[in-house]
Amino acid sequence: MDLNSLKDFTLLYVEDEPIVREQTCLILKDFVKDVVVANDGEEGLKIAKEEEIDLIITDIMMPNLDGISMVKTLRKEHKIFTPVIIVTAFTETEYLLEAIRLQVEGFITKPINIKDLINTIYSTLLPRLQKKELEGCTHMINALSALIGGKKIEILKYIVDNKDKDNVFHGSYYEIMEALNVSKPTVVNMFKQMIKAGIIEKIKNKVYRFRQSELLGKVEK
């Protein structure tokens, strides 16, 4: 789990209890780009409609407008489908059933366990993280294909397609030669070029880490 990837996201935290709100908000700010705070569902609804929010974390029982009604209004009236994590007490069963009907993405019980909250945030945002990574890889490959072309772009695609979730490629020159029908000098030369360009780094024999973030910065420039 790469929690650093959460640094690109902005959360809306809706909670009417000042002490809980302030303490939780302070911790959340260590993990994400920004935390926008609302004191109740009515204020949360206004913020969610006007600002760019990646994830909403909301209590249920609040004055003016409860959390479930806020989510229902966002989704049914305003067609805003920002992912939502509900903070709930065990006694709020009736509201919980409504939250399930609204297809809320996650639930956290009170009192809030920060580790569980961060794990739930990560799990909820994981599809967006994966989509962003996939789009980044596609953008990178398209940009580089104009520069290196031919068999070399096939080698790069092979590495990208066969890296693990930690961006590590475990493979040998011979696997690539066999899969793509290329010569050893071509593969060796390509790896040297990619290391020199900062696309990959050698960790140990036959193990390379794909340095996506560094490369994307170069491509965008």
N, C-alpha and C positions, 0 to 999 in steps of 0.2 A: 504494500500500500504506500503510494507516494503522496504524502500529505502536502508536499510543496506545490503540487498541482492545484490545490484549492486556492492558491494565492491569486488566481485570475477571476475569482467569483465574488459577487456582492450579495449579501444576505439581508433579508428583511426579518427582524425579530420582533414579534408582537407579544407583549406581556404587560399585564396591568400592575403586577407587584413590583414596586421600585427596587427593592433589595435584590430579588431574584433577577430582575432585568439587568441591573447594573453589573452584578457579579458574572452572570453568564455572558453578557456582552463583552466584558473585558477579556474573557478567555477566548471567545470566538474571534476577536480581532487579531489574535496571535496566529490564526490559521487561514483566514481569508483576506481578500483585498479590502473589503469594507463591510461594516454592519450598520444598516439603517434601522433605527428603533422607532416603534410605534407603541403608544400607551394602551390602545384598545383596538378592537376590530374596525371601528369606523375610521380611525386614523390610518390603520394598516391598509384598508381598502383604498383610501385616497393615495397613499404612497405607491401602492402596487400598480395603480392606474397611470401614475404620472412619471415614475422613475423606472430605470432599467434594472430589474431585479432578477437574479438567477435562481434564488431559492427562498421560500418563505418558511419560517419556523414560527408557529403560533400556538398560544395557549387556547383552551376552549372557553372556559368560563371567564368572561370579561364584561365590564359595563358598556353601555351604548350599543355594542354589536359583538356577539360572541364569535369565536374563531371559525366555527362551522358555517355560520351564516355569511361570514366574510368570504370564505372560500367558495361557497355556493354562488354568491353574487358575482365574484370574479369570473367564474367559469361559465355560468349560465347566462348572465346578463351582458358581461363585457367580453366574453370569449378570450379571457386571459388564462392560459393553462400553465403558469409558472409552477414548478414542482413544489409540493407542500409537505412539511413534517409537522405532525400534530403532537403537542405536549399534553398529556392527559392523565387524570387521576383514575384509579380503578373504579371509582363510583360513577363515572361519567359514561356508562355503558350505552345509554340511548344515543348520546352524541357520537360515540365511537362507531355505532352502526351506520349513522348518516355519513360519517367520514369515509367509511369503507365504500358506501354507495357512490361517493364522489371520487373514488379511486385515488385517495390521498396516497402519496408515495412512501411515507414512513411514519412511525409512531414512537414516541418516547414517553415513558411513565415518570410521574413525579414520586419523590424528588429526583431532579435531573442528575444522571450520572454522566459526567462530561465525556468519559471515554466512549460510552454508548452513543452519545450525541454526535461526536466527531465521526465515529464509524458509520452512523446512519447518514450523516451529511455526505460522506465520501461515497457510500453505496448509492445514494439518491442521485448524485451528480456524475457517477461513473459513466453512464451512457453518453453524456455530453463530453466527458474527458476522452472517451474512446473515439467519438466522432471527430473531435478536434484533432486528435493524433492522426487519424486516418486521412483527414483533409490535409493535414500538414505534410504527410508522406506523399500524397498525390501531388500536391503543389510543388514539393521538392523535386520529385521525379520528373514532372513536366518541365520544370525550369532547367534541370540539368540535362534532360534529353537533347535540348537544343545545342548544348555545349559539347557533350561527349558522344552521343549517338551510338549506333551500331551495337556490337557485342558488349561494349562497356556498360551501356544503360541496362542491358539484360542482366549483367552481373549485379549491378546495383539493385535492380528489382528483386533478384533472387535473394540477396541479403535482407532486404526489407521484408519480403514475404516469409522468410524463415527465421526472423529474430524472435526472441521470446518477449514476455510482457515487460521485462526489464531492459529492453532494447539491446540484448546481447545475442550475437550470432555465434552458434557453436557449429562449426563446419570446417571442412578442409578444402584445399585447392582442388583436390581430385573429385570431390563431390560436385563442385561447380563445373569442372571440366566435363564430367560425365553428363550432368543434367543439361548443360547448354551447348555441348559439343564445341568447346573452345580450347585453345592451346594453353599450356601451362604458362608460357611467357606472358600471354595476354592477361591471364588471371593475376599473376604475380605483379605485373606492372600496374594493373587496375587497383589492387590493394595498396600498393605504394603511393599511388596518386591520391587515393581516398584518405589515407593516413596523413599525408602531407597537407591536404586541403582541410583537414579537421572533420571529415565526414564520419570516420570511424577511428577508434583507438584500440591498440592491441593490449589486451589484458594479460594473456599468456598464450602459449602455443595453441593455435587453432581456435582461439576464443577472442572475439572482437566486440567492442561495444559501439553501437550505432549512436552517434552524437547528434541527434535530431535537432535539439534546441539551438545548438551553436550553428548548425548548417542553415536552419531556417532564417536565422538572423542575417547570414551572409547573402542568402538568396533574395531576401526582401530588400537589401541595400542595392 
